[in-house]
Amino acid sequence: MKHLDVQNRRIENGFRLTRVGITGVRKPVVVQRNGRANHLTALIDVFVDLPSSQKGSHMSRNVEIITEMIDEGVRKDVRSLEDLAGSICKELLERHEYASYAEVRMMADYFLERSTASGWSTLEPFKLMARATARRGNGLMKLVGVEVAGMTACPCAMETVTHMVQEESPGLLDARKAPMISHNQRNITTLMIEVPEHVEVEADDLISIVEGSLSSPTYGILKREDEARVVLDAHRNPKFVEDVVRDILGKLLQKYSGLPDSVCVTVRSESEESIHKHNAFAERDTTLGELRAVEDR
């Protein structure tokens, strides 16, 4: 029995669709990087555009491509999620002959070993994000992103507490030198950088940039001395979410001075308030060129 290809049916008076595809595909991926094998469970979304004259997209092709690429990745080295996303992206354009645009998004949990102040070793969770986009006849762009959880201490409350202690108990301590109390926030910061296909960006470096821009990293396991050290470090380094975003932007300029001005960057930071029922948020979408122009002023 011959089946009709309903997706290829021509329609009139239609509209072009920007993205058509599938979301929420889960696959195991082994990334070989920096001398170690990272076993990840990736959440994958894939899309192509659809012309106004075609009724539907061939969704099964998307699943076939993902399955074939992941199987190939198991047998061969996958250097990064963004490289895998780029390979899938190119194959989407090969098999969807009617499409002019393809996009692949991937996300996975990721763990790095960290040491506390007292020497405890702990595996800390992060999130990796990857995206690849391609237009037929043009080059491929890939995005590398990380999500990092840490801690911020509010500078505003700390300043007010300092003045109150100085006024109410002037002989208690030198509030100008001692780290004063403040309310704390659990901070979630996302950093994403989009580069041309041939450019490599190390996700571990992005994680380090974010962790170094918070009041303090946080840890899954802390003994009493470690807890005290985290609190002291955070209160010696109070940060608004605005400070976190700006510090990251400054570190990016130093780290990636050789990348072109056209490279796009997104930094997003949100602190979950402890004394308010709302959160604090800051974000910057920009290019390295725009940041360099500001730096030059």
N, C-alpha and C positions, 0 to 999 in steps of 0.2 A: 504494500500500500504506500503510495507516494504522499508524503506529508507536505503541506503548504508551509512556506517560510513566511509566517505572518509578520515577523520583524521587518523584512525587506519590502513589505507592501508600500507602495507609493501613496502619499496622501497629498491633498491640496489644502491651501490656506492654513498650513501648520506653522509652528514657531520653532526656531532653533532652541535646543536645550543645552545649557552650559555644562552640566554634569549629569551623566546617567551611569549607573553601575551597581556595585554591591558593597555592603559595609559589614563589619563585624566578623570577618573570617579570621579564625585563630589557627596558627600554624607554629610548629617548633622550628627554630632557626638556630644554627650554630655559627657564631661569628668568631673567626680566628683573627685575633688582633693583639699586638704587643706581647706575643709569645704565649698567649693563653687562649683556651677555648671557652667562649661565653655561650652558655646554653640559655636561650631566650624563648619565651612564648610571645609571639608577635600577634598583635591585633591589626588586621590589614583592611583598608578600604581602597577600592580601585574605581576609576571613572574615565569615561571618554565623553566628548561632546556628541550631540546628535543633530544632524541637519534637519531643516524644517520639512523636507520632502519624505523623510523616512519615519515609519510608524514606531519602530522600537529598536532597541539595542540588543545584541546577542549576549545575554548575561552568562550563558554557559561557557562562552569563550574565556571570560574573566576567571572563572574557577579553574578551568583547564590550565591557563597560563600560570596562575599562582601555584597550583599543584606541581606542574612541571618545573617551575623555577625553584621551588623549595626543595623538591627531590634532588635537583641538580646541585643545589646548595649544600645538601647533606653529603654528597659525594665529593664536592670541591670546596675550596676555601671561599667563604663569604667574608669580605673584609669589613663590611659595615652594613647596617640596615639601609642607609641611604643609597649605597651602591646596589643592593638587591632591589630596592624600590626603583632605581633607574633602569635596571635590566627589565623589570616587569613593565615599566612605562613604555619602553621602546617596543616590546613585544605586543603591547596593546594596540599601538598604531599599525603594526604589521598585520594584525588579524582583524582589526576593525577598519576596513578599507575606506569606509565612509566618514571616519572621524578625522578631525584636524588637530585635536588636542587630547592629551592623556595626562592623568594625574594619579599618583599612588601615595597613600598615607600609611605610615606604620607607627606603632607604639608598643613598647615593651618595658616590663620591670627589669631593673638592672642593679647589681650589687657590687660594691667596692669595699675592700678591707680598709678599716680605719683603726687608729690606736687612740685610746683615751690618755689623759695626762698621767695616770698611774701605770700605763703600759698594757691595759687590757686591749685585746684584739677583738674587733667586732665587725661583722658584715653589715653594711648600711645600705638601705634601699634608695634607689633613685628611679626616675623614669627617663627613658630614651624616646625621642620623637624623630621621625624621618619623613621626608616628603620629596618626591620627584615629580617634575612637570616637564612636558615636552610638547612642542608644536611642530607639526609636520613641516619638514624643510628647515627647521631651526634647531639650535642646540638644546641640550637638556640642562635644566637647573635642578640642584638638589639642596635640601634643607636639612640641617643637623640641629637638634634641639634637646634640651635637658630640663627636667623639673627637679628642684632641690627643696627639701624641707629643712628649716633651721630655726633660729631664734633671733628676735630683735628685742631690745629694751628701749622704752620710750624716752627720748631726750627731754621732752617738754615736762613730763611729770618729774623727772630727775632734777631738772633745774629748779622747779618749784619746791620740791622736798629739800633741796640743798639750802635754799633761802630760809625756809621754815625752821630747819635745824639750827642754822646760824643765829636766828632771832630768838628762838625759844630755849635753846640749850647751847649758848656760845662756848662753854668750856667742855662740852662733851667730846668733840673731835674736830679735827680740821676738815670741814666738809668740802674744802676746795681740793684736797688731795685724795681723800678716801672715796672709793666707789660708792655712791649713794644709792638708796633703794629707788626703784621705779616699777611700773607695771610692765609685765613681759607679754610678748606676743609670739605665737607660733607662726612662722613665716613660710609661705610657699612662693618660690620664685621660679619663673620659666625664662629661659634664654634660648633664642633660636637665631640661627644665622644661615642665610641662603647664598650659595656660591655656585659658580659654574662647575660643570661635570668633572673637569680635570683637577679641581682644587680639593685637597684633603683637609678636613677639620677634625680634630680629635675630641670626642665627646668627654673624655676624662678631663681634658683641659678646661672645657666649658663648666664642668661640675666644680673644679677647683676655683675658677673665677667667681662663681656664685657663692660658694662656701666662704671664700675669703672676703666677700663683700657684706656678709651678714654680721650681726653682733657676735654670734657664736654659732658653730655647727651644733647639732644635737646628735644623740647616740641612743642606740637601742638598749645598751646595758651600761649602767653607771654605778660605781661604788660611791660611798659617801664623799670621799675626797674628790672624786671626779665630778660629782654633782656640784660641790662647792666651787670647783675650778670653773665649770661651765657658767655658773651664776656670776662669779667674779669677772670672768672674761667678758661676758655679755654686758655687764654694768660698767665696765671700763671702756666699752665701745658701743655706746648707745646709737641707735639708728632709726630714723624715719624710713618709711618705704621709699620716699623720694631719694634719701641718701643711698639706699641699696641700689636702686636703678642707676643713679648717676655714677656710683663707684664702679658698677659693672661696665658701663659705657666707657669709662676712662681706662679700665683694664683691657677692654677689647681693642682700643686704639693702640695700646702698647703691644699687645700680644700679636695682633694681625696688621702690623704696619705695612707689610708687603702686599696685602690684598687690595684689589682695585676699589675705587670709590663707589662703584655700582653695587657692591655687596650689600644686601638688605639685612637689617638686624631688628629683632623684636625682643625687648626686655619687659617682663611683666612681674610685678611683685605685689603680694597680698598678705597682710598681717591680720591674723585672727585676734581681735581685741579681747583682753581679759576683763576690762572694767567697763566696756561698752557693749551694746547689743548689735553693733555693726562692725564691719571690718574696714581697715585702711588699705587703699589701693593706689598704685602708680604704674604707669606704662610709658614706653617710648617705642614707636615704630619709626625707623630711620634708615639711612644708608651710612656707610663709613665715610663717604664724601661729605655728607651734611655734618657729621660729627667733627671731621677734620676742619671744616670751615669755621665751626664754632670755636675749636681749639686755637685756630689761627688768630681769632679776634682779640 
